[in-house]
Amino acid sequence: MNKTKNTFLLLLTAFIWGVAFVAQSVGMDYVGPLTFNASRFIIGAIFLIPCIAFLDKLKEKENQAACKNIPAAPQNKKVLITGGICCGIAIAAASTLQQYGIAYTTVGKAGFITALYIVIVPILGIFLKRKPRLIIWFSVLLALVGLYFLCMTDSLSFSKGDTLVLLCAFVFSLHIMIIDHFSPMVDGVRMSCIQFAVAGVLCGIPALIFEHPTFSSLIAAWA
């Protein structure tokens, strides 16, 4: 039952993630790439604040129902903040590259190229002495073939958008490895909240300077 549930949740995640590319493309008809990213990251951070409070209360009730007096797991605030900041910098950089790339390529190509982090992550893992299995190398080859048919033109060159999204896939791979390092040591939801807040600020400051967003443009882009 759990396996079926987990598989369904992963499929749902993939669906939402795929639909988001369309929203990212259409949203930029009204606001700039940095404004779009700053808005969604800030919304994400705000949304997670009540989630953290709710999860804390839920754990407290579960402990009381079980008649257990289990102290909360110690949180190293320094590690939590460091992890959140590192993740925030990485996701801000990756999302900015992706958002600018989407402006110059199709959403289908952007989705496929971004998904290459699936094979980039284990390759980068080699530098951390994690030997990829044979199936990974087969997947890399298959992904490269798909990349060729989707992105290559008669001149055998990437478009500007394809190149930006490919760079985004590499940065997302680094982001995943940062999460892999910090998540066992801290609360994942709290780290996500810090991550989104940091990314929102990093995208928001240049958005205010270069894109001059207005409230009316944000309202027009919300859907």
PyMOL CGO cylinders between C-alpha atoms (Angstrom):
from pymol import cmd
from pymol.cgo import CYLINDER

trace = [
    CYLINDER, 0.00, 0.00, 0.00, 2.78, 2.42, 0.93, 0.3, 1, 1, 1, 1, 1, 1,
    CYLINDER, 2.78, 2.42, 0.93, 4.60, 1.65, -2.32, 0.3, 1, 1, 1, 1, 1, 1,
    CYLINDER, 4.60, 1.65, -2.32, 1.47, 2.45, -4.34, 0.3, 1, 1, 1, 1, 1, 1,
    CYLINDER, 1.47, 2.45, -4.34, 0.91, 5.64, -2.34, 0.3, 1, 1, 1, 1, 1, 1,
    CYLINDER, 0.91, 5.64, -2.34, 4.51, 6.77, -2.77, 0.3, 1, 1, 1, 1, 1, 1,
    CYLINDER, 4.51, 6.77, -2.77, 4.42, 6.07, -6.50, 0.3, 1, 1, 1, 1, 1, 1,
    CYLINDER, 4.42, 6.07, -6.50, 1.22, 8.09, -6.84, 0.3, 1, 1, 1, 1, 1, 1,
    CYLINDER, 1.22, 8.09, -6.84, 2.75, 10.99, -4.92, 0.3, 1, 1, 1, 1, 1, 1,
    CYLINDER, 2.75, 10.99, -4.92, 5.81, 10.96, -7.19, 0.3, 1, 1, 1, 1, 1, 1,
    CYLINDER, 5.81, 10.96, -7.19, 3.58, 10.97, -10.28, 0.3, 1, 1, 1, 1, 1, 1,
    CYLINDER, 3.58, 10.97, -10.28, 1.58, 13.85, -8.81, 0.3, 1, 1, 1, 1, 1, 1,
    CYLINDER, 1.58, 13.85, -8.81, 4.82, 15.72, -8.13, 0.3, 1, 1, 1, 1, 1, 1,
    CYLINDER, 4.82, 15.72, -8.13, 5.96, 15.20, -11.72, 0.3, 1, 1, 1, 1, 1, 1,
    CYLINDER, 5.96, 15.20, -11.72, 2.59, 16.45, -12.99, 0.3, 1, 1, 1, 1, 1, 1,
    CYLINDER, 2.59, 16.45, -12.99, 2.71, 19.62, -10.89, 0.3, 1, 1, 1, 1, 1, 1,
    CYLINDER, 2.71, 19.62, -10.89, 6.36, 20.19, -11.77, 0.3, 1, 1, 1, 1, 1, 1,
    CYLINDER, 6.36, 20.19, -11.77, 5.62, 19.80, -15.49, 0.3, 1, 1, 1, 1, 1, 1,
    CYLINDER, 5.62, 19.80, -15.49, 2.60, 22.11, -15.42, 0.3, 1, 1, 1, 1, 1, 1,
    CYLINDER, 2.60, 22.11, -15.42, 4.74, 24.74, -13.68, 0.3, 1, 1, 1, 1, 1, 1,
    CYLINDER, 4.74, 24.74, -13.68, 6.83, 25.23, -16.83, 0.3, 1, 1, 1, 1, 1, 1,
    CYLINDER, 6.83, 25.23, -16.83, 3.75, 26.47, -18.66, 0.3, 1, 1, 1, 1, 1, 1,
    CYLINDER, 3.75, 26.47, -18.66, 2.97, 28.86, -15.80, 0.3, 1, 1, 1, 1, 1, 1,
    CYLINDER, 2.97, 28.86, -15.80, 6.56, 30.10, -15.80, 0.3, 1, 1, 1, 1, 1, 1,
    CYLINDER, 6.56, 30.10, -15.80, 6.40, 30.84, -19.52, 0.3, 1, 1, 1, 1, 1, 1,
    CYLINDER, 6.40, 30.84, -19.52, 2.98, 32.53, -19.49, 0.3, 1, 1, 1, 1, 1, 1,
    CYLINDER, 2.98, 32.53, -19.49, 3.74, 34.44, -16.30, 0.3, 1, 1, 1, 1, 1, 1,
    CYLINDER, 3.74, 34.44, -16.30, 6.58, 36.28, -18.00, 0.3, 1, 1, 1, 1, 1, 1,
    CYLINDER, 6.58, 36.28, -18.00, 4.07, 37.91, -20.35, 0.3, 1, 1, 1, 1, 1, 1,
    CYLINDER, 4.07, 37.91, -20.35, 3.33, 40.21, -17.40, 0.3, 1, 1, 1, 1, 1, 1,
    CYLINDER, 3.33, 40.21, -17.40, 6.45, 40.32, -15.20, 0.3, 1, 1, 1, 1, 1, 1,
    CYLINDER, 6.45, 40.32, -15.20, 10.18, 39.87, -15.63, 0.3, 1, 1, 1, 1, 1, 1,
    CYLINDER, 10.18, 39.87, -15.63, 12.05, 36.63, -14.79, 0.3, 1, 1, 1, 1, 1, 1,
    CYLINDER, 12.05, 36.63, -14.79, 13.52, 37.95, -11.53, 0.3, 1, 1, 1, 1, 1, 1,
    CYLINDER, 13.52, 37.95, -11.53, 10.17, 39.35, -10.41, 0.3, 1, 1, 1, 1, 1, 1,
    CYLINDER, 10.17, 39.35, -10.41, 8.47, 36.04, -11.13, 0.3, 1, 1, 1, 1, 1, 1,
    CYLINDER, 8.47, 36.04, -11.13, 11.04, 34.09, -9.12, 0.3, 1, 1, 1, 1, 1, 1,
    CYLINDER, 11.04, 34.09, -9.12, 11.11, 36.56, -6.23, 0.3, 1, 1, 1, 1, 1, 1,
    CYLINDER, 11.11, 36.56, -6.23, 7.31, 36.42, -5.96, 0.3, 1, 1, 1, 1, 1, 1,
    CYLINDER, 7.31, 36.42, -5.96, 7.05, 32.64, -5.90, 0.3, 1, 1, 1, 1, 1, 1,
    CYLINDER, 7.05, 32.64, -5.90, 9.93, 32.19, -3.46, 0.3, 1, 1, 1, 1, 1, 1,
    CYLINDER, 9.93, 32.19, -3.46, 8.54, 34.76, -1.02, 0.3, 1, 1, 1, 1, 1, 1,
    CYLINDER, 8.54, 34.76, -1.02, 5.09, 33.15, -1.24, 0.3, 1, 1, 1, 1, 1, 1,
    CYLINDER, 5.09, 33.15, -1.24, 6.72, 29.76, -0.61, 0.3, 1, 1, 1, 1, 1, 1,
    CYLINDER, 6.72, 29.76, -0.61, 8.54, 31.02, 2.49, 0.3, 1, 1, 1, 1, 1, 1,
    CYLINDER, 8.54, 31.02, 2.49, 5.38, 32.63, 3.91, 0.3, 1, 1, 1, 1, 1, 1,
    CYLINDER, 5.38, 32.63, 3.91, 3.31, 29.50, 3.24, 0.3, 1, 1, 1, 1, 1, 1,
    CYLINDER, 3.31, 29.50, 3.24, 5.79, 27.29, 5.11, 0.3, 1, 1, 1, 1, 1, 1,
    CYLINDER, 5.79, 27.29, 5.11, 5.66, 29.33, 8.33, 0.3, 1, 1, 1, 1, 1, 1,
    CYLINDER, 5.66, 29.33, 8.33, 2.19, 28.04, 9.38, 0.3, 1, 1, 1, 1, 1, 1,
    CYLINDER, 2.19, 28.04, 9.38, 3.16, 24.59, 8.08, 0.3, 1, 1, 1, 1, 1, 1,
    CYLINDER, 3.16, 24.59, 8.08, 6.08, 24.50, 10.52, 0.3, 1, 1, 1, 1, 1, 1,
    CYLINDER, 6.08, 24.50, 10.52, 3.80, 25.50, 13.41, 0.3, 1, 1, 1, 1, 1, 1,
    CYLINDER, 3.80, 25.50, 13.41, 1.22, 22.89, 12.38, 0.3, 1, 1, 1, 1, 1, 1,
    CYLINDER, 1.22, 22.89, 12.38, 3.79, 20.09, 12.12, 0.3, 1, 1, 1, 1, 1, 1,
    CYLINDER, 3.79, 20.09, 12.12, 5.27, 21.00, 15.50, 0.3, 1, 1, 1, 1, 1, 1,
    CYLINDER, 5.27, 21.00, 15.50, 1.82, 20.81, 17.13, 0.3, 1, 1, 1, 1, 1, 1,
    CYLINDER, 1.82, 20.81, 17.13, 1.08, 17.54, 15.35, 0.3, 1, 1, 1, 1, 1, 1,
    CYLINDER, 1.08, 17.54, 15.35, 4.27, 15.96, 16.71, 0.3, 1, 1, 1, 1, 1, 1,
    CYLINDER, 4.27, 15.96, 16.71, 3.44, 17.26, 20.18, 0.3, 1, 1, 1, 1, 1, 1,
    CYLINDER, 3.44, 17.26, 20.18, -0.05, 15.72, 20.06, 0.3, 1, 1, 1, 1, 1, 1,
    CYLINDER, -0.05, 15.72, 20.06, 1.31, 12.40, 18.80, 0.3, 1, 1, 1, 1, 1, 1,
    CYLINDER, 1.31, 12.40, 18.80, 3.74, 12.27, 21.70, 0.3, 1, 1, 1, 1, 1, 1,
    CYLINDER, 3.74, 12.27, 21.70, 0.98, 13.09, 24.18, 0.3, 1, 1, 1, 1, 1, 1,
    CYLINDER, 0.98, 13.09, 24.18, -1.36, 10.46, 22.69, 0.3, 1, 1, 1, 1, 1, 1,
    CYLINDER, -1.36, 10.46, 22.69, 1.37, 7.88, 23.01, 0.3, 1, 1, 1, 1, 1, 1,
    CYLINDER, 1.37, 7.88, 23.01, 2.00, 8.98, 26.61, 0.3, 1, 1, 1, 1, 1, 1,
    CYLINDER, 2.00, 8.98, 26.61, 5.57, 9.72, 25.75, 0.3, 1, 1, 1, 1, 1, 1,
    CYLINDER, 5.57, 9.72, 25.75, 7.68, 12.59, 26.90, 0.3, 1, 1, 1, 1, 1, 1,
    CYLINDER, 7.68, 12.59, 26.90, 10.10, 12.61, 24.01, 0.3, 1, 1, 1, 1, 1, 1,
    CYLINDER, 10.10, 12.61, 24.01, 12.23, 15.75, 23.88, 0.3, 1, 1, 1, 1, 1, 1,
    CYLINDER, 12.23, 15.75, 23.88, 12.44, 17.49, 20.52, 0.3, 1, 1, 1, 1, 1, 1,
    CYLINDER, 12.44, 17.49, 20.52, 15.43, 16.51, 18.46, 0.3, 1, 1, 1, 1, 1, 1,
    CYLINDER, 15.43, 16.51, 18.46, 18.21, 19.04, 19.00, 0.3, 1, 1, 1, 1, 1, 1,
    CYLINDER, 18.21, 19.04, 19.00, 18.55, 21.45, 16.13, 0.3, 1, 1, 1, 1, 1, 1,
    CYLINDER, 18.55, 21.45, 16.13, 21.92, 22.97, 15.34, 0.3, 1, 1, 1, 1, 1, 1,
    CYLINDER, 21.92, 22.97, 15.34, 20.79, 26.49, 14.38, 0.3, 1, 1, 1, 1, 1, 1,
    CYLINDER, 20.79, 26.49, 14.38, 24.12, 27.30, 12.77, 0.3, 1, 1, 1, 1, 1, 1,
    CYLINDER, 24.12, 27.30, 12.77, 23.90, 24.24, 10.49, 0.3, 1, 1, 1, 1, 1, 1,
    CYLINDER, 23.90, 24.24, 10.49, 20.22, 24.96, 9.76, 0.3, 1, 1, 1, 1, 1, 1,
    CYLINDER, 20.22, 24.96, 9.76, 20.91, 28.57, 8.76, 0.3, 1, 1, 1, 1, 1, 1,
    CYLINDER, 20.91, 28.57, 8.76, 24.02, 27.61, 6.77, 0.3, 1, 1, 1, 1, 1, 1,
    CYLINDER, 24.02, 27.61, 6.77, 22.11, 24.90, 4.92, 0.3, 1, 1, 1, 1, 1, 1,
    CYLINDER, 22.11, 24.90, 4.92, 19.19, 27.24, 4.22, 0.3, 1, 1, 1, 1, 1, 1,
    CYLINDER, 19.19, 27.24, 4.22, 21.46, 29.98, 2.89, 0.3, 1, 1, 1, 1, 1, 1,
    CYLINDER, 21.46, 29.98, 2.89, 23.46, 27.58, 0.68, 0.3, 1, 1, 1, 1, 1, 1,
    CYLINDER, 23.46, 27.58, 0.68, 20.26, 26.03, -0.69, 0.3, 1, 1, 1, 1, 1, 1,
    CYLINDER, 20.26, 26.03, -0.69, 18.77, 29.50, -1.22, 0.3, 1, 1, 1, 1, 1, 1,
    CYLINDER, 18.77, 29.50, -1.22, 21.76, 30.71, -3.23, 0.3, 1, 1, 1, 1, 1, 1,
    CYLINDER, 21.76, 30.71, -3.23, 21.74, 27.55, -5.37, 0.3, 1, 1, 1, 1, 1, 1,
    CYLINDER, 21.74, 27.55, -5.37, 18.00, 27.53, -6.10, 0.3, 1, 1, 1, 1, 1, 1,
    CYLINDER, 18.00, 27.53, -6.10, 17.99, 31.28, -6.82, 0.3, 1, 1, 1, 1, 1, 1,
    CYLINDER, 17.99, 31.28, -6.82, 20.81, 30.87, -9.36, 0.3, 1, 1, 1, 1, 1, 1,
    CYLINDER, 20.81, 30.87, -9.36, 19.28, 27.75, -10.95, 0.3, 1, 1, 1, 1, 1, 1,
    CYLINDER, 19.28, 27.75, -10.95, 15.77, 29.20, -11.17, 0.3, 1, 1, 1, 1, 1, 1,
    CYLINDER, 15.77, 29.20, -11.17, 17.04, 32.48, -12.63, 0.3, 1, 1, 1, 1, 1, 1,
    CYLINDER, 17.04, 32.48, -12.63, 18.94, 30.63, -15.36, 0.3, 1, 1, 1, 1, 1, 1,
    CYLINDER, 18.94, 30.63, -15.36, 15.86, 28.52, -16.02, 0.3, 1, 1, 1, 1, 1, 1,
    CYLINDER, 15.86, 28.52, -16.02, 13.50, 31.49, -16.12, 0.3, 1, 1, 1, 1, 1, 1,
    CYLINDER, 13.50, 31.49, -16.12, 15.66, 33.41, -18.57, 0.3, 1, 1, 1, 1, 1, 1,
    CYLINDER, 15.66, 33.41, -18.57, 16.15, 30.24, -20.63, 0.3, 1, 1, 1, 1, 1, 1,
    CYLINDER, 16.15, 30.24, -20.63, 12.41, 29.62, -20.91, 0.3, 1, 1, 1, 1, 1, 1,
    CYLINDER, 12.41, 29.62, -20.91, 12.08, 33.06, -22.52, 0.3, 1, 1, 1, 1, 1, 1,
    CYLINDER, 12.08, 33.06, -22.52, 14.21, 31.83, -25.45, 0.3, 1, 1, 1, 1, 1, 1,
    CYLINDER, 14.21, 31.83, -25.45, 13.11, 28.21, -25.84, 0.3, 1, 1, 1, 1, 1, 1,
    CYLINDER, 13.11, 28.21, -25.84, 9.98, 26.06, -25.64, 0.3, 1, 1, 1, 1, 1, 1,
    CYLINDER, 9.98, 26.06, -25.64, 8.59, 24.81, -22.34, 0.3, 1, 1, 1, 1, 1, 1,
    CYLINDER, 8.59, 24.81, -22.34, 8.85, 21.20, -23.53, 0.3, 1, 1, 1, 1, 1, 1,
    CYLINDER, 8.85, 21.20, -23.53, 12.56, 21.53, -24.24, 0.3, 1, 1, 1, 1, 1, 1,
    CYLINDER, 12.56, 21.53, -24.24, 13.10, 23.44, -21.00, 0.3, 1, 1, 1, 1, 1, 1,
    CYLINDER, 13.10, 23.44, -21.00, 11.41, 20.67, -19.03, 0.3, 1, 1, 1, 1, 1, 1,
    CYLINDER, 11.41, 20.67, -19.03, 13.49, 17.94, -20.65, 0.3, 1, 1, 1, 1, 1, 1,
    CYLINDER, 13.49, 17.94, -20.65, 16.81, 19.75, -20.34, 0.3, 1, 1, 1, 1, 1, 1,
    CYLINDER, 16.81, 19.75, -20.34, 16.17, 20.69, -16.70, 0.3, 1, 1, 1, 1, 1, 1,
    CYLINDER, 16.17, 20.69, -16.70, 15.38, 17.04, -15.96, 0.3, 1, 1, 1, 1, 1, 1,
    CYLINDER, 15.38, 17.04, -15.96, 18.92, 16.15, -17.00, 0.3, 1, 1, 1, 1, 1, 1,
    CYLINDER, 18.92, 16.15, -17.00, 19.91, 16.83, -13.38, 0.3, 1, 1, 1, 1, 1, 1,
    CYLINDER, 19.91, 16.83, -13.38, 18.64, 13.27, -12.83, 0.3, 1, 1, 1, 1, 1, 1,
    CYLINDER, 18.64, 13.27, -12.83, 21.76, 11.96, -14.57, 0.3, 1, 1, 1, 1, 1, 1,
    CYLINDER, 21.76, 11.96, -14.57, 24.07, 14.87, -13.71, 0.3, 1, 1, 1, 1, 1, 1,
    CYLINDER, 24.07, 14.87, -13.71, 23.72, 14.28, -9.96, 0.3, 1, 1, 1, 1, 1, 1,
    CYLINDER, 23.72, 14.28, -9.96, 25.21, 10.74, -9.96, 0.3, 1, 1, 1, 1, 1, 1,
    CYLINDER, 25.21, 10.74, -9.96, 27.96, 11.88, -12.32, 0.3, 1, 1, 1, 1, 1, 1,
    CYLINDER, 27.96, 11.88, -12.32, 28.92, 14.68, -9.93, 0.3, 1, 1, 1, 1, 1, 1,
    CYLINDER, 28.92, 14.68, -9.93, 28.74, 12.05, -7.19, 0.3, 1, 1, 1, 1, 1, 1,
    CYLINDER, 28.74, 12.05, -7.19, 31.88, 10.49, -8.70, 0.3, 1, 1, 1, 1, 1, 1,
    CYLINDER, 31.88, 10.49, -8.70, 33.84, 13.40, -7.27, 0.3, 1, 1, 1, 1, 1, 1,
    CYLINDER, 33.84, 13.40, -7.27, 32.47, 12.41, -3.86, 0.3, 1, 1, 1, 1, 1, 1,
    CYLINDER, 32.47, 12.41, -3.86, 33.65, 8.83, -4.43, 0.3, 1, 1, 1, 1, 1, 1,
    CYLINDER, 33.65, 8.83, -4.43, 30.15, 7.52, -5.16, 0.3, 1, 1, 1, 1, 1, 1,
    CYLINDER, 30.15, 7.52, -5.16, 30.45, 5.08, -8.04, 0.3, 1, 1, 1, 1, 1, 1,
    CYLINDER, 30.45, 5.08, -8.04, 27.39, 5.16, -10.36, 0.3, 1, 1, 1, 1, 1, 1,
    CYLINDER, 27.39, 5.16, -10.36, 25.81, 1.90, -11.42, 0.3, 1, 1, 1, 1, 1, 1,
    CYLINDER, 25.81, 1.90, -11.42, 25.90, 0.73, -15.05, 0.3, 1, 1, 1, 1, 1, 1,
    CYLINDER, 25.90, 0.73, -15.05, 22.24, 1.73, -15.52, 0.3, 1, 1, 1, 1, 1, 1,
    CYLINDER, 22.24, 1.73, -15.52, 23.23, 5.35, -14.81, 0.3, 1, 1, 1, 1, 1, 1,
    CYLINDER, 23.23, 5.35, -14.81, 25.67, 5.42, -17.72, 0.3, 1, 1, 1, 1, 1, 1,
    CYLINDER, 25.67, 5.42, -17.72, 22.97, 3.95, -19.97, 0.3, 1, 1, 1, 1, 1, 1,
    CYLINDER, 22.97, 3.95, -19.97, 20.59, 6.66, -18.77, 0.3, 1, 1, 1, 1, 1, 1,
    CYLINDER, 20.59, 6.66, -18.77, 23.19, 9.35, -19.52, 0.3, 1, 1, 1, 1, 1, 1,
    CYLINDER, 23.19, 9.35, -19.52, 23.55, 8.06, -23.07, 0.3, 1, 1, 1, 1, 1, 1,
    CYLINDER, 23.55, 8.06, -23.07, 19.78, 7.90, -23.55, 0.3, 1, 1, 1, 1, 1, 1,
    CYLINDER, 19.78, 7.90, -23.55, 19.36, 11.44, -22.17, 0.3, 1, 1, 1, 1, 1, 1,
    CYLINDER, 19.36, 11.44, -22.17, 22.05, 12.80, -24.49, 0.3, 1, 1, 1, 1, 1, 1,
    CYLINDER, 22.05, 12.80, -24.49, 20.32, 11.22, -27.49, 0.3, 1, 1, 1, 1, 1, 1,
    CYLINDER, 20.32, 11.22, -27.49, 17.04, 12.81, -26.42, 0.3, 1, 1, 1, 1, 1, 1,
    CYLINDER, 17.04, 12.81, -26.42, 18.79, 16.14, -25.91, 0.3, 1, 1, 1, 1, 1, 1,
    CYLINDER, 18.79, 16.14, -25.91, 20.23, 15.97, -29.41, 0.3, 1, 1, 1, 1, 1, 1,
    CYLINDER, 20.23, 15.97, -29.41, 16.90, 15.32, -31.12, 0.3, 1, 1, 1, 1, 1, 1,
    CYLINDER, 16.90, 15.32, -31.12, 15.11, 17.99, -29.09, 0.3, 1, 1, 1, 1, 1, 1,
    CYLINDER, 15.11, 17.99, -29.09, 17.61, 20.79, -29.15, 0.3, 1, 1, 1, 1, 1, 1,
    CYLINDER, 17.61, 20.79, -29.15, 20.07, 20.52, -32.00, 0.3, 1, 1, 1, 1, 1, 1,
    CYLINDER, 20.07, 20.52, -32.00, 19.45, 22.59, -35.12, 0.3, 1, 1, 1, 1, 1, 1,
    CYLINDER, 19.45, 22.59, -35.12, 20.88, 22.11, -38.61, 0.3, 1, 1, 1, 1, 1, 1,
    CYLINDER, 20.88, 22.11, -38.61, 23.96, 24.01, -37.46, 0.3, 1, 1, 1, 1, 1, 1,
    CYLINDER, 23.96, 24.01, -37.46, 24.49, 21.51, -34.63, 0.3, 1, 1, 1, 1, 1, 1,
    CYLINDER, 24.49, 21.51, -34.63, 24.35, 24.22, -31.99, 0.3, 1, 1, 1, 1, 1, 1,
    CYLINDER, 24.35, 24.22, -31.99, 22.29, 25.00, -28.91, 0.3, 1, 1, 1, 1, 1, 1,
    CYLINDER, 22.29, 25.00, -28.91, 20.01, 28.00, -28.87, 0.3, 1, 1, 1, 1, 1, 1,
    CYLINDER, 20.01, 28.00, -28.87, 20.59, 30.67, -26.23, 0.3, 1, 1, 1, 1, 1, 1,
    CYLINDER, 20.59, 30.67, -26.23, 17.63, 29.39, -24.21, 0.3, 1, 1, 1, 1, 1, 1,
    CYLINDER, 17.63, 29.39, -24.21, 18.78, 25.75, -24.39, 0.3, 1, 1, 1, 1, 1, 1,
    CYLINDER, 18.78, 25.75, -24.39, 22.23, 26.71, -23.11, 0.3, 1, 1, 1, 1, 1, 1,
    CYLINDER, 22.23, 26.71, -23.11, 20.82, 28.69, -20.18, 0.3, 1, 1, 1, 1, 1, 1,
    CYLINDER, 20.82, 28.69, -20.18, 18.50, 25.83, -19.17, 0.3, 1, 1, 1, 1, 1, 1,
    CYLINDER, 18.50, 25.83, -19.17, 21.37, 23.33, -19.44, 0.3, 1, 1, 1, 1, 1, 1,
    CYLINDER, 21.37, 23.33, -19.44, 23.43, 25.50, -17.09, 0.3, 1, 1, 1, 1, 1, 1,
    CYLINDER, 23.43, 25.50, -17.09, 20.36, 25.58, -14.83, 0.3, 1, 1, 1, 1, 1, 1,
    CYLINDER, 20.36, 25.58, -14.83, 20.32, 21.75, -14.77, 0.3, 1, 1, 1, 1, 1, 1,
    CYLINDER, 20.32, 21.75, -14.77, 23.93, 21.72, -13.52, 0.3, 1, 1, 1, 1, 1, 1,
    CYLINDER, 23.93, 21.72, -13.52, 23.15, 24.24, -10.77, 0.3, 1, 1, 1, 1, 1, 1,
    CYLINDER, 23.15, 24.24, -10.77, 20.03, 22.29, -9.77, 0.3, 1, 1, 1, 1, 1, 1,
    CYLINDER, 20.03, 22.29, -9.77, 22.29, 19.23, -9.48, 0.3, 1, 1, 1, 1, 1, 1,
    CYLINDER, 22.29, 19.23, -9.48, 24.49, 21.14, -7.04, 0.3, 1, 1, 1, 1, 1, 1,
    CYLINDER, 24.49, 21.14, -7.04, 21.35, 22.21, -5.18, 0.3, 1, 1, 1, 1, 1, 1,
    CYLINDER, 21.35, 22.21, -5.18, 20.29, 18.58, -4.77, 0.3, 1, 1, 1, 1, 1, 1,
    CYLINDER, 20.29, 18.58, -4.77, 23.72, 17.63, -3.47, 0.3, 1, 1, 1, 1, 1, 1,
    CYLINDER, 23.72, 17.63, -3.47, 23.61, 20.49, -0.95, 0.3, 1, 1, 1, 1, 1, 1,
    CYLINDER, 23.61, 20.49, -0.95, 20.22, 19.25, 0.25, 0.3, 1, 1, 1, 1, 1, 1,
    CYLINDER, 20.22, 19.25, 0.25, 21.60, 15.72, 0.49, 0.3, 1, 1, 1, 1, 1, 1,
    CYLINDER, 21.60, 15.72, 0.49, 24.39, 17.00, 2.73, 0.3, 1, 1, 1, 1, 1, 1,
    CYLINDER, 24.39, 17.00, 2.73, 22.34, 19.16, 5.11, 0.3, 1, 1, 1, 1, 1, 1,
    CYLINDER, 22.34, 19.16, 5.11, 18.91, 17.46, 5.28, 0.3, 1, 1, 1, 1, 1, 1,
    CYLINDER, 18.91, 17.46, 5.28, 19.95, 14.57, 7.58, 0.3, 1, 1, 1, 1, 1, 1,
    CYLINDER, 19.95, 14.57, 7.58, 21.20, 17.09, 10.15, 0.3, 1, 1, 1, 1, 1, 1,
    CYLINDER, 21.20, 17.09, 10.15, 18.28, 19.55, 10.28, 0.3, 1, 1, 1, 1, 1, 1,
    CYLINDER, 18.28, 19.55, 10.28, 14.53, 19.85, 9.91, 0.3, 1, 1, 1, 1, 1, 1,
    CYLINDER, 14.53, 19.85, 9.91, 13.80, 19.84, 6.17, 0.3, 1, 1, 1, 1, 1, 1,
    CYLINDER, 13.80, 19.84, 6.17, 10.74, 22.10, 6.30, 0.3, 1, 1, 1, 1, 1, 1,
    CYLINDER, 10.74, 22.10, 6.30, 12.56, 24.76, 8.30, 0.3, 1, 1, 1, 1, 1, 1,
    CYLINDER, 12.56, 24.76, 8.30, 15.52, 24.62, 5.93, 0.3, 1, 1, 1, 1, 1, 1,
    CYLINDER, 15.52, 24.62, 5.93, 13.13, 24.98, 2.97, 0.3, 1, 1, 1, 1, 1, 1,
    CYLINDER, 13.13, 24.98, 2.97, 11.57, 28.05, 4.56, 0.3, 1, 1, 1, 1, 1, 1,
    CYLINDER, 11.57, 28.05, 4.56, 14.99, 29.70, 4.99, 0.3, 1, 1, 1, 1, 1, 1,
    CYLINDER, 14.99, 29.70, 4.99, 15.93, 28.61, 1.49, 0.3, 1, 1, 1, 1, 1, 1,
    CYLINDER, 15.93, 28.61, 1.49, 12.90, 30.29, -0.09, 0.3, 1, 1, 1, 1, 1, 1,
    CYLINDER, 12.90, 30.29, -0.09, 13.35, 33.45, 1.97, 0.3, 1, 1, 1, 1, 1, 1,
    CYLINDER, 13.35, 33.45, 1.97, 17.00, 33.76, 0.90, 0.3, 1, 1, 1, 1, 1, 1,
    CYLINDER, 17.00, 33.76, 0.90, 16.15, 33.05, -2.74, 0.3, 1, 1, 1, 1, 1, 1,
    CYLINDER, 16.15, 33.05, -2.74, 13.31, 35.59, -2.62, 0.3, 1, 1, 1, 1, 1, 1,
    CYLINDER, 13.31, 35.59, -2.62, 15.66, 38.30, -1.39, 0.3, 1, 1, 1, 1, 1, 1,
    CYLINDER, 15.66, 38.30, -1.39, 18.40, 37.41, -3.91, 0.3, 1, 1, 1, 1, 1, 1,
    CYLINDER, 18.40, 37.41, -3.91, 15.92, 37.59, -6.79, 0.3, 1, 1, 1, 1, 1, 1,
    CYLINDER, 15.92, 37.59, -6.79, 13.88, 40.46, -5.35, 0.3, 1, 1, 1, 1, 1, 1,
    CYLINDER, 13.88, 40.46, -5.35, 16.68, 43.03, -4.99, 0.3, 1, 1, 1, 1, 1, 1,
    CYLINDER, 16.68, 43.03, -4.99, 17.81, 42.91, -8.65, 0.3, 1, 1, 1, 1, 1, 1,
    CYLINDER, 17.81, 42.91, -8.65, 14.15, 42.68, -9.73, 0.3, 1, 1, 1, 1, 1, 1,
    CYLINDER, 14.15, 42.68, -9.73, 13.45, 46.02, -8.02, 0.3, 1, 1, 1, 1, 1, 1,
    CYLINDER, 13.45, 46.02, -8.02, 16.55, 47.57, -9.58, 0.3, 1, 1, 1, 1, 1, 1,
    CYLINDER, 16.55, 47.57, -9.58, 16.27, 46.27, -13.16, 0.3, 1, 1, 1, 1, 1, 1,
    CYLINDER, 16.27, 46.27, -13.16, 12.65, 45.24, -13.73, 0.3, 1, 1, 1, 1, 1, 1,
    CYLINDER, 12.65, 45.24, -13.73, 10.71, 47.80, -11.65, 0.3, 1, 1, 1, 1, 1, 1,
    CYLINDER, 10.71, 47.80, -11.65, 7.71, 45.53, -10.97, 0.3, 1, 1, 1, 1, 1, 1,
    CYLINDER, 7.71, 45.53, -10.97, 4.32, 47.08, -10.29, 0.3, 1, 1, 1, 1, 1, 1,
    CYLINDER, 4.32, 47.08, -10.29, 1.41, 45.78, -8.24, 0.3, 1, 1, 1, 1, 1, 1,
    CYLINDER, 1.41, 45.78, -8.24, -0.81, 45.75, -11.33, 0.3, 1, 1, 1, 1, 1, 1,
    CYLINDER, -0.81, 45.75, -11.33, 1.65, 43.55, -13.25, 0.3, 1, 1, 1, 1, 1, 1,
    CYLINDER, 1.65, 43.55, -13.25, 1.80, 41.10, -10.34, 0.3, 1, 1, 1, 1, 1, 1,
    CYLINDER, 1.80, 41.10, -10.34, -2.00, 40.95, -10.22, 0.3, 1, 1, 1, 1, 1, 1,
    CYLINDER, -2.00, 40.95, -10.22, -2.09, 40.32, -13.97, 0.3, 1, 1, 1, 1, 1, 1,
    CYLINDER, -2.09, 40.32, -13.97, 0.43, 37.46, -13.63, 0.3, 1, 1, 1, 1, 1, 1,
    CYLINDER, 0.43, 37.46, -13.63, -1.04, 35.73, -10.55, 0.3, 1, 1, 1, 1, 1, 1,
    CYLINDER, -1.04, 35.73, -10.55, -3.15, 33.15, -12.37, 0.3, 1, 1, 1, 1, 1, 1,
]
cmd.load_cgo(trace, "trace")
